[in-house]
Amino acid sequence: MSISATTRHPYGFRGLVWVQVGLTLAVLTACTLWPRVGQPALLMPLGGVGTARMTTWARAHDLPLLGTGRVPGSVVVRIGAKASGLAALRSGALLLAAPGLSCAPAPHSPSYFPARTLGK
């Protein structure tokens, strides 16, 4: 009885490829959305928590407030060394790196027009 060199695993390499694709997408998503120190981030409330609570949480973690976010109740903060995405999640918020348009203040927000554009 000889063992054939062409014996294949029942799932083949296809299953391994999908596992690798899934892990790659998970890592890329985490790297893109996980805020780094000094980067602007969006502090989004989960489950009806309002802007006042987000502001209080940001101040308790020494995060400078940059304005309000586009998502109702959210604030834009600059990430500091004490900030943790997991701590924000425990407090009912999601802390996401959000450069660009997703981090800009909403058009109806008082902080939408910086003072330098208003001639002040």
Order of alpha helices (4+ residues) and beta strands (2+ residues): alpha-beta-alpha-beta-beta-alpha-beta
